[in-house]
Amino acid sequence: MSFWRTTLAARPDIWPLVLITSFGALFGTTMLVRAGTRYHDVSWRHESNPFPYEKLKYNQKTKLMHIASYDHLKDEVPKF
């Protein structure tokens, strides 16, 4: 710890680099943990829910950003 303290005290011009890099690492770790625990295509409990995507509703949104809206679609069985 003293190495970092002496290096940063001797060179204050690298503070922004250290802060931005630390923020990026923290954000990346947070998003990785969020993706592993929240999204439907990741399943940590294979015994109780082996196929988590089968419990999705017809027009349920699972992505962060959608280009098109699927709210107008109806859950109808096609007639053959």
Secondary structure, 3 states (H helix, E strand, C coil): CHHHHHHHHHCHHHHHHHHHHHHHHHHHHHHHHHHHHHCCCCCCCCCCCCCHHHHCCCCCCCCCCCCCCCCCCCCCCCCC
